[in-house]
Amino acid sequence: MSTGVHTVAVIGAGKIGELMLSGLLRSGWPADRLLATARRPARAEELATRYGVRVVDNPTAVDEADVLAVSVKPQDAAALLDEIGPKVPTGKLVISLCAGLPSSFFSRRLPEGTPVVRVMTNTPALVDQAMTAISAGAHATGEHLALAEEMFKPLGATIRVPESQQDAVTALSGSGPAYFYLLVEAMTDAGILLGLPRQVAHDLIVQTAIGSAVMLRDSGEHPVKLREAVTSPAGTTISAVRELENHGVRAALLAALEAARDRARELAAQAE
Ligand SMILES: NC(=O)c1ccc[n+]([C@@H]2O[C@H](COP(=O)([O-])OP(=O)(O)OC[C@H]3O[C@@H](n4cnc5c(N)ncnc54)[C@H](OP(=O)(O)O)[C@@H]3O)[C@@H](O)[C@H]2O)c1
């Protein structure tokens, strides 16, 4: 690939595509090096107004961009690739943000030799706290992975994983924010049950979640150690922990993540 700032086209700029566009702009990526495509004219208008980027049709994006970041739903990917696949000049980097779809799904529909990188990011990209896992697909070199990292690093943390781990990543960190939101929602309800006003319960648990997350990240301690520090003998926390174990919360999480991983596989099968 050529050096210098690459032109990136976000193909199918919905929720995740928009996160990527806004993150790249926040990181200083020049707006004139960003393109977006959308299916509905109203959406195209919205993106152009909000971000000052050019919203073009898919063939124009393929012609003009060096990097094509595909962020359509998995079930729309085959139709999109039927449209643009044969027109992608060899050497352009295709980055897939689609859950479940293996890079081979793209390679089979792109000219031989097209480098493909598979990426799984998550919605905290909106506040530059994403977790993005990056994998090399066919023909992707270290340079292509480094370029993908350059694009996603400003949105949070990045990690390289073998592509065989991407469905697990999807289940864990791709969907992960939803599990934490569900927990916060349930704990807020619990606070209300115990007589706290909703807003107070919400503020208490949100700050507790932030504090716990920063401790997990910055203390270097194992989560068990951190939990033990809050769990005194015959104290209040252990009574709560016993209830969590009685209700199978740990087993529920294991099963939930397996279900998410299986759904990623199913989406890939349905997309074929
Ligand atoms: N949401 C998440 O938390 C998350 C996390 C990680 C990964 N992902 C992955 O990110 C991808 C996008 O998810 P999303 O939640 O952002 O979905 P989304 O909001 O529906 O965005 C997809 C966008 O692509 C547009 N589109 C579909 N076909 C098109 C085509 N042929 N040409 C141009 N635009 C087209 C859609 O248009 P319409 O508006 O007309 O439908 C929509 O705006 C999915 O593959 C998902 O697996 C999502």
The ligand as a Tripos MOL2 file, in Angstrom:
@<TRIPOS>MOLECULE
LIG
   48    52     1     0     0
SMALL
NO_CHARGES

@<TRIPOS>ATOM
      1 N1        -23.9060   -2.8070   16.9710 N.am      1 LIG1
      2 C1        -22.8610   -3.3440   17.5940 C.2       1 LIG1
      3 O1        -22.6500   -3.2170   18.8160 O.2       1 LIG1
      4 C2        -21.8180   -4.0990   16.8170 C.ar      1 LIG1
      5 C3        -20.6330   -4.4520   17.4620 C.ar      1 LIG1
      6 C4        -19.6350   -5.0700   16.7170 C.ar      1 LIG1
      7 C5        -19.8470   -5.3630   15.3750 C.ar      1 LIG1
      8 N2        -21.0320   -5.0490   14.7710 N.ar      1 LIG1
      9 C6        -21.1870   -5.3740   13.3440 C.3       1 LIG1
     10 O2        -21.2400   -4.1620   12.6170 O.3       1 LIG1
     11 C7        -22.0430   -4.3450   11.4740 C.3       1 LIG1
     12 C8        -23.0560   -3.2280   11.4090 C.3       1 LIG1
     13 O3        -23.8990   -3.2780   12.5370 O.3       1 LIG1
     14 P1        -24.7680   -2.0250   12.9180 P.3       1 LIG1
     15 O4        -25.3270   -2.3100   14.2640 O.co2     1 LIG1
     16 O5        -23.9800   -0.7910   12.6830 O.co2     1 LIG1
     17 O6        -25.9400   -2.1520   11.8050 O.3       1 LIG1
     18 P2        -26.7470   -0.9710   11.1020 P.3       1 LIG1
     19 O7        -26.9200    0.1740   12.0480 O.co2     1 LIG1
     20 O8        -27.9550   -1.5960   10.4800 O.co2     1 LIG1
     21 O9        -25.7510   -0.4670    9.9510 O.3       1 LIG1
     22 C9        -25.6150   -1.0600    8.7050 C.3       1 LIG1
     23 C10       -25.8680    0.0180    7.6550 C.3       1 LIG1
     24 O10       -25.5380   -0.4930    6.3720 O.3       1 LIG1
     25 C11       -26.4820    0.0010    5.4400 C.3       1 LIG1
     26 N3        -26.4610   -0.8510    4.2510 N.ar      1 LIG1
     27 C12       -26.9200   -2.1160    4.0930 C.ar      1 LIG1
     28 N4        -26.6760   -2.5680    2.8490 N.ar      1 LIG1
     29 C13       -26.0510   -1.5540    2.1880 C.ar      1 LIG1
     30 C14       -25.5430   -1.4110    0.8800 C.ar      1 LIG1
     31 N5        -25.6360   -2.3880   -0.0220 N.pl3     1 LIG1
     32 N6        -24.9480   -0.2480    0.5520 N.ar      1 LIG1
     33 C15       -24.8480    0.7710    1.4400 C.ar      1 LIG1
     34 N7        -25.3190    0.6890    2.7120 N.ar      1 LIG1
     35 C16       -25.9020   -0.4640    3.0820 C.ar      1 LIG1
     36 C17       -27.7700   -0.0510    6.2100 C.3       1 LIG1
     37 O11       -28.7530    0.7380    5.5900 O.3       1 LIG1
     38 P3        -30.2870    0.7640    6.1430 P.3       1 LIG1
     39 O12       -30.2630    1.8540    7.1690 O.co2     1 LIG1
     40 O13       -31.0950    1.0630    4.9420 O.co2     1 LIG1
     41 O14       -30.5650   -0.5940    6.7180 O.co2     1 LIG1
     42 C18       -27.3360    0.4660    7.5790 C.3       1 LIG1
     43 O15       -27.3670    1.8770    7.6430 O.3       1 LIG1
     44 C19       -22.7310   -5.7030   11.5860 C.3       1 LIG1
     45 O16       -22.1230   -6.5960   10.6830 O.3       1 LIG1
     46 C20       -22.4750   -6.1040   13.0130 C.3       1 LIG1
     47 O17       -22.2950   -7.4840   13.0980 O.3       1 LIG1
     48 C21       -22.0230   -4.4040   15.4640 C.ar      1 LIG1
@<TRIPOS>BOND
     1     1     2 1
     2     2     3 2
     3     2     4 1
     4     4     5 ar
     5     4    48 ar
     6     5     6 ar
     7     6     7 ar
     8     7     8 ar
     9     8     9 1
    10     8    48 ar
    11     9    10 1
    12     9    46 1
    13    10    11 1
    14    11    12 1
    15    11    44 1
    16    12    13 1
    17    13    14 1
    18    14    15 2
    19    14    16 1
    20    14    17 1
    21    17    18 1
    22    18    19 2
    23    18    20 1
    24    18    21 1
    25    21    22 1
    26    22    23 1
    27    23    24 1
    28    23    42 1
    29    24    25 1
    30    25    26 1
    31    25    36 1
    32    26    27 ar
    33    26    35 ar
    34    27    28 ar
    35    28    29 ar
    36    29    30 ar
    37    29    35 ar
    38    30    31 1
    39    30    32 ar
    40    32    33 ar
    41    33    34 ar
    42    34    35 ar
    43    36    37 1
    44    36    42 1
    45    37    38 1
    46    38    39 2
    47    38    40 1
    48    38    41 1
    49    42    43 1
    50    44    45 1
    51    44    46 1
    52    46    47 1
@<TRIPOS>SUBSTRUCTURE
     1 LIG1         1 GROUP 0 **** ****
